[in-house]
Amino acid sequence: MRRIILGLSNGINAVVRRITIFAVALMFVAVMIQVIARYVFSSPPVWTEDVARYAMVWTGLLGASLSFKSRSDAVLMQSVFPSRPHLLGLLAEALQTVAILTFILPVLYFCFFDLRGTMARSYLARQAGITMDTLGIPMVWISVVVPVSFIIILIHLAARWAEGHSRHDQTELTAALD
């Protein structure tokens, strides 16, 4: 099971990295088209601003999952337990996990359900009813990145715990707890 979780996390991370690079490139191209059209032709296309904005949203949220996977995200408790002896390190990781779950789980819930527990007025359901004026596509295609990125972060969190400690570290930890 450990190998499956780690493999899934690494595979998803590789795919997300490619999607994020594409989103950054798309954002750059849209902004360049807008700049050239505005200052050279004095007539920028209306869609370029939306494409750049939504590419930035995808880049930011998927980039957060990349940063979480590589542990280059903002880390809680790093300064509290600088040397991180095994017991304190495990406590710090548990507190980080609780903080992450406290933020992510309600957001995921409300992406799919409303206050009454139905899907009719969930975040994604409301976004499905809105169409972008400039591009003519439902906003849900932009908004779906929120639950997708948070689910990816949860998979990476599971992989962090699956990485675990070596058997020697676990033996030391068990002895410290006794």
C-alpha positions in Angstrom: 0.0 0.0 0.0 2.9 2.3 0.9 4.4 1.9 -2.5 1.1 2.5 -4.3 0.5 5.8 -2.4 4.1 7.0 -3.1 3.9 6.0 -6.7 0.5 7.7 -7.1 1.9 10.9 -5.5 5.0 10.9 -7.7 3.0 10.2 -10.8 0.4 12.9 -10.2 3.2 15.3 -9.4 4.9 14.7 -12.7 1.6 15.3 -14.6 0.8 18.4 -12.5 4.2 19.8 -13.2 3.6 19.6 -17.0 0.1 21.1 -16.7 1.5 24.0 -14.6 4.3 24.7 -17.1 1.7 24.7 -19.9 -0.5 27.2 -17.8 2.5 29.5 -17.2 3.3 29.4 -21.0 -0.4 30.1 -21.8 -0.5 33.0 -19.4 2.7 34.4 -21.0 1.4 34.1 -24.5 -2.0 35.6 -23.7 -0.3 38.6 -22.0 2.1 39.1 -24.9 -0.8 39.0 -27.4 -2.6 41.6 -25.3 0.4 43.9 -25.0 1.3 43.7 -28.7 -2.3 44.2 -29.7 -2.8 47.1 -27.3 0.4 49.0 -28.0 0.9 48.1 -31.7 -2.6 47.8 -33.0 -4.5 49.8 -30.3 -7.1 47.1 -30.2 -6.5 44.2 -27.7 -8.7 41.2 -28.0 -11.1 40.9 -25.0 -10.4 37.2 -24.4 -6.6 37.6 -23.6 -7.2 39.1 -20.1 -9.5 36.2 -19.1 -7.2 33.6 -20.5 -4.2 35.1 -18.6 -6.2 35.4 -15.4 -7.5 31.9 -15.4 -4.2 30.4 -16.4 -2.7 32.3 -13.4 -5.4 30.7 -11.2 -4.5 27.2 -12.4 -0.8 27.9 -12.1 -1.2 29.2 -8.6 -3.3 26.3 -7.2 -1.5 23.5 -9.0 1.8 25.2 -8.1 0.7 25.0 -4.5 0.5 21.2 -4.8 3.9 21.1 -6.4 5.3 23.2 -3.6 3.6 21.0 -1.0 5.1 17.8 -2.6 8.6 19.3 -2.6 8.2 20.6 0.9 9.0 24.1 -0.2 5.7 25.4 1.1 5.3 27.4 4.2 5.9 25.0 7.1 4.4 25.3 10.5 6.4 24.5 13.6 9.8 24.5 11.8 11.2 27.2 14.2 9.5 25.7 17.2 11.3 22.3 16.8 14.5 23.2 14.9 16.5 20.1 15.7 13.3 17.9 15.5 14.2 15.0 17.7 12.0 12.1 16.7 9.2 12.6 19.2 9.0 16.3 18.6 9.3 15.8 14.9 6.4 13.4 14.9 4.4 15.9 17.0 5.2 18.7 14.6 4.2 16.6 11.6 0.9 15.7 13.3 0.2 19.4 14.0 1.0 20.3 10.4 -1.4 17.5 9.3 -4.2 18.7 11.5 -3.7 22.3 10.3 -3.7 21.2 6.6 -6.8 19.0 7.1 -8.6 21.8 9.0 -8.3 24.0 6.0 -8.6 21.6 3.1 -11.5 19.3 4.2 -14.1 22.1 4.7 -13.1 23.6 1.3 -13.5 20.3 -0.4 -16.8 19.6 1.3 -18.3 22.9 0.1 -16.9 22.4 -3.4 -19.3 19.5 -3.7 -22.0 20.2 -1.1 -23.9 23.2 0.3 -24.8 23.9 3.9 -27.7 21.5 3.7 -25.6 18.7 2.4 -27.0 18.7 -1.1 -25.1 19.2 -4.3 -27.6 21.6 -5.8 -26.0 24.8 -4.5 -22.4 23.6 -4.1 -19.5 25.8 -5.3 -19.0 23.7 -8.4 -22.8 23.6 -9.1 -23.0 27.4 -8.9 -20.0 27.8 -11.1 -21.5 25.4 -13.7 -24.4 27.9 -14.1 -22.2 30.8 -14.9 -20.7 31.3 -18.4 -17.7 33.4 -19.2 -18.8 36.3 -21.5 -15.5 36.5 -23.3 -14.8 32.8 -23.9 -18.3 31.4 -23.7 -17.4 28.4 -21.5 -18.8 27.5 -18.1 -16.8 28.8 -15.2 -16.8 25.3 -13.7 -13.9 24.5 -16.0 -11.8 27.2 -14.3 -13.2 26.5 -10.8 -12.6 22.8 -10.8 -8.9 23.4 -10.1 -9.8 24.2 -6.5 -11.0 20.7 -5.5 -8.5 19.1 -7.9 -5.5 20.8 -6.3 -6.7 20.1 -2.8 -7.3 16.4 -3.5 -3.7 16.3 -4.9 -2.4 17.9 -1.7 -4.3 15.3 0.3 -2.6 12.5 -1.8 0.8 14.2 -1.2 0.0 14.4 2.5 -0.8 10.7 2.6 2.5 10.1 0.8 4.4 12.1 3.5 3.0 9.8 6.1 3.6 6.8 4.0 7.3 7.8 3.7 7.3 7.4 7.4 10.4 6.7 9.4 12.8 3.9 9.0 12.4 0.9 11.3 15.3 2.1 13.4 13.7 5.5 13.9 10.4 3.8 14.8 12.2 1.7 17.4 13.8 4.8 18.9 10.4 6.5 18.9 8.7 3.6 20.6 11.5 3.5 23.3 11.1 7.3 23.8 7.4 7.0 24.3 7.8 4.1 27.0 
